[in-house]
Every structure is written in structure tokens, then in C-alpha cells.
Amino acid sequence: MQRLACALSAAGLLALGLPAAAQLPAADPAADPAPAPRADATPLARQALRAQLLPRRYTTLAAEVGAKVNRLPVPEGSAFRAGQVLVVFDCSVQQALLHKHQAELQAAEKTAQANETLNKLNSVGQLELDLSQAAVRRVRAELGSQQAVLEKCTITAPFAGRIAEQKVREQQFVQAGQPVLDILDDSVLELEFIVPSAWLSWLRVGGEFTVAIDETGKTYPARLTRLGARVDPVSQSLKVGAAINGRFPELMAGMSGRVDMPAPRGR
């Protein structure tokens, strides 16, 4: 009967002037069903995560006075102690102004002392005495301001670390506010990377994992130290920070690697 129906259908199409090939193929009930969409075989907690090594602290030191760079005692790449002098400026002009203010202060103090003595003898007016005392305060303020300027003629290290980059050279004149040195504290290296926001259901500060650093070809232990303050609503991701457990001399800031952070069982 099925063959007869197919023949009749073909004959009908031919009668209408249509080729038999225009008919739709009959569905084969024995054919395999359409394959279901393939789920991602990689678990969420095994996604490839890239992390970068960052120093615990880093900053750019800038000149606070306009002057010539006299000395850079610590070479680029070398280590330094907290409080160590890193830059010395030529502040001979500022030093001369300091001596000038010191001389003016001595003169103003002597004038004020003389007026106080004359005032006791009723030989000078109160106004003249007040003006001489005000002159002493004014010169003291100028002297203090100049001393503060001279303190800016050297740059000391705010923390122990290393010189990442020297942006100026000795005998070069710099303006106030011009960057001079990039420094970093690499005593503790931190990791920074992005994780899916869905991990917040099990991710906890203090959790341990490993990271494989590309430049060394080795794997190092690490510990999660902080979670980001907000989730990116577009990428549904979160920035997190971690620290390398232990001290490894071969590691340097700027290196990167692959994070292996498995989810707890049952996740």
C-alpha cells in the first residue's frame, strides 16, 4: 500500500507538470534522533584562569622641587632599605636662601630685643615694639618654609624594595612633579586574576590552590587573600587577589601563569 501511495503521489505531481524530485522525502521512523546539544565537558571550576604576579606595594616617586639631579645612589634593579636616600638634588640655591633667612631672623630678633628694653624705659612706642615682634614671627615662618623646601632636595625610600625603573639620569634637570623613580616591594608577590561570579557560592578567603608560572615552568602554592568589591554585570566575573606561599627567589613581578583552583566536592 505504501508503494502504491508513493506511485500515485508521483503520478499526481507529473500531472501538474512538476518533477517527482520536488516531493519532500518521507521521514524515516528508523532514522537516529537529532543529537542533543553537547554540554561543555570542562567543569566550571577547571576553566583556564590566567594570573599575573604583582608586587605587594609599588609607586612612582616624583620630584617636589625643580632642580638638577645630583646623585642616584641606588642603581636600577638594586634593592634598598626603608628610609634610604634614593635621589639627591642639587639645591645650592635653596641652601643660600636658607642662610639668608637665618641672617634675617637674627637681625629681627636683635631688633625686637632692643625694642623690648627701650619699651621698659619708655623710650619706644608700643606700635614699634609690636612691629618688631611681628617681623620676628614673619622671618621665622619664611625660614621654616625654606627648611621644608630643603628637605625635598633628597628623596628617601618609603618602604624597603627595589628600583624598577629610573626615569631620569644624573645631571638632568627636572621640574617639580616630574616622575623620577618607579619602585616596588617584592618581599611578598601577589596574584591577581578574574574568576566567574558563580564561584562566589564556594570561594573563600584563605583557600589554597596552585599556580603554574610560564617563565619558570614550575608550580607554586598560593592562598586566596581577598575578593573583589563588585561583580562585573556584563562578563559576570569578579577580580580576586592571592599571595604566593613562601619565598621563591626566581619569581619576579610581571610574570604570569595558569591557576588551578578546583571546586570543593559536591560543587
Secondary structure as GFF3:
##gff-version 3
##sequence-region A 1 267
A	DSSP	alpha_helix	2	15	.	.	.	ID=ss1
A	DSSP	three_ten_helix	20	22	.	.	.	ID=ss2
A	DSSP	three_ten_helix	44	46	.	.	.	ID=ss3
A	DSSP	beta_strand	49	62	.	.	.	ID=ss4
A	DSSP	beta_strand	67	71	.	.	.	ID=ss5
A	DSSP	beta_strand	79	80	.	.	.	ID=ss6
A	DSSP	beta_strand	85	90	.	.	.	ID=ss7
A	DSSP	alpha_helix	92	120	.	.	.	ID=ss8
A	DSSP	alpha_helix	126	151	.	.	.	ID=ss9
A	DSSP	beta_strand	154	156	.	.	.	ID=ss10
A	DSSP	beta_strand	161	166	.	.	.	ID=ss11
A	DSSP	beta_strand	173	174	.	.	.	ID=ss12
A	DSSP	beta_strand	179	196	.	.	.	ID=ss13
A	DSSP	three_ten_helix	197	201	.	.	.	ID=ss14
A	DSSP	beta_strand	208	213	.	.	.	ID=ss15
A	DSSP	beta_strand	218	227	.	.	.	ID=ss16
A	DSSP	beta_strand	237	244	.	.	.	ID=ss17
A	DSSP	beta_strand	256	260	.	.	.	ID=ss18
###
